[in-house]
Amino acid sequence: MYTLPYITKTLDVRRLNRKRTMAPVLLVAVFIISLVASSPSVIADTATPAQDDVEMTIGMFDQPDYLSPVMAGSIAAWEFINWIYDPIVRWDDDWGVMPGLAESWDWAENGTQLTLHLVENATWHDGTPFTSADVNWTLFTWTWLGWWAGQTINIDHRNIKCPDNYTVVLNFVANGYESIYAYMAPAPYYYYRDTYNGTPVEVNKECFLTGLTYVPILPKHLYDPLTWHHPVYGLNGSYYDPWGFWDYLNWDGISWALIFPPYPSPNIGTGMFILQDYEAGEYAVFEGNDDYHWGAPAVDNLTILFYTSVETMTQALKAGEIDFCETTSNFIETGTWPDEVTINENSFLGWEGLLINQNWEYANNSDTFALREQSVKEAINQAVNKTKIAAIAYLGHARAADSVIHSELKWFNDALELRDAGVAEAKATLEADGWTLNEDDIYEKELNGSTKTLSFSLQYVSGDPIDLSMAQLIEADLEEAGIDVTLTPLDVSTFTSNLDLYNYELMVTFYSQIGDPNSMAQYMTSDSWLNPTSLNVSRVDDIYMEQKIASDAEREDLINEMQQLIYDEASVCILAEFNDIEIYRGDRWAFTNDDWLSGILSIWNWEPWLT
């Protein structure tokens, strides 16, 4: 059981030491995508720090899609959420959990109940005390609505107990969901009703606790008026049907005040930083939370400048205009670096992939059913030379990969059964399924009453030399294998929109900051809104549910099976595990704990911010 003395000791031995007697600090994670030349606007009069305030300026390309934890999907958004909010528990550096808003916890002997002992000194950024009511409200609402962090599925939302302001007792049942969505023709309406099953179950402790790292606790006093007691969509709202639990759109209306425009979000948390000012595409300003329950952060004023060019941002770091950013391997290999700049390189714990669209609606509207043929998917996987991508596109700062679970994580299936790879093998796979080369040396076949030719567009983000190089290498491999490819560069906004809407044929993109079972098992389910290709493997859906209540040994087998199934389905072609390259002003800052969770910093790293 983790206790307060444990975390205090942990923080003591993991401090950062800023040179020249300046306070320690950790910096914000950045993910680089574009090289389009542009500089951020200058911030005017956003803060007037005291003379002795410690200030940090960070360059950032990726921007938050939403600041609301209910809507946020981008890494940048979750970096912000990580500073603003706290989960009940956080990842530790051995892929277990450590205290967050809970300072300790106890399991019932039979595994059907968990008692959380909360910190007693946390406050919301508006000064309201944090209590068990906030945890109760968040977990109850998250479970009822089935919000995307599905790790709460076994919480019995009807039986969450709060014996006092700092204790929460969770009971686990076969299905705690009261209302999540499903498709029902012909409306189309999405719903599950009457799915609650109150049979007590023993949950997998690792699965449940690590899953809670994804659930930020929200302030009841601010979010409840946006949900249960919203004047329009709430329990007594004008569009709420108390008999069917529906609003006028035939959706469970309680959550829609949050996920309809303008997507209200109070942005008030218990976290170590307080958001003071935010201008999308320009800047964000954070103030250190002096009342943070694990100790005040080491930086008083944190300013984020958004760039639209990696090159411009990298040059700004070299010139000393900013303190920290991330960069790409081409700049590391070709640039000249002053002695004042420190380069820190570690594995980024996600992966780069080639996505093959399986969305039936897109295939039906665009007549691209060939992409849903198993032989075509497998041939695409076989033809692509992953080792060449790692060596050429990433200049050796990556390695070929095959599984949705990162190879450096303890859940990786090191016995994955791989198909034979190569252009000749890809052609053999197609020809065994009846595909033949036409006069243009492109494979074709009769499908659905007409001749289908293997000719597809490949979308990638424009301006990034890594993405461009990957796209060109994939194009060459596939065309040698008789598959025609048209490269389609897109700006990041269009690219992201197309990914979200499954508006693509082939796409090169990265996925996930942590390729762990809690994220990957959920992302790959057929009804997940984070499903990258709209793949639909019923056994994967089953595994996602089964692993939550399996023994540790059984869960290991299930997660191994899931990895094999995703590999065999073949629409998510994992290309490479790449390195995260961070650069910072070594003449101003020094860091310890620089090799955990994708480097010095990530969306999960928090300890080194604290003094």
Buried (B, 14 or more C-beta within 10 A) or exposed (E): EBEEEBBEEBBEEBBBEBEEEBBBBBBBBBBBBBBBEEBBEEBEEBBEEEEEBBEBBBBBBBBBBBBBBBBBBBBBBBBBBBBBBBBBBBBBBEBBBBBBBBBBBEBBEEBBBBBBBBBEEBBBBEEBEBBBBBBBBBBBBBBBBBBBBBBBBBBBBBBBBBEEBBBBBBBBBBBBBBBBBEEEEEEEBBBBBEBBEEEBBBBBBBBBBBBBBBBBBBBBBBBBBBBBBBEBBBEEBEBBEEEEBBBEEBBBBBBBBBBEEEBBBBBBBBBBBBBBBBEEEBBBBBBBBEBBBBBBBBBBBBBBBBBBBBBBBBBBBBEBBBBBBBBBBBBBEEBEBEEEBBBBBBBBBBBBBBBBBBBEEBBEEBEBBBBBBEBBBBBBBBBBBBEBBBBBBBBEBBBBBBBBBBBEBEBBBEEBEEBEBEBEBBBBBBBEBEBEBEEEEBBBBEBEEEEBBBBBBBBBBBBBBBBBBBBBBBBBBBBBBBBBBEBBBBBBEBBBEBBEEBBBBBBBBBBBBBBBBBBBBBBBBBBBEBBBBBBBBEEBBBBBBBBBBBEEEEBBBBBBBBBBBBBBBBBBBBBBBBBBBBBBBBBBBBBBBBEBBBBBBBBBBBBBBBB
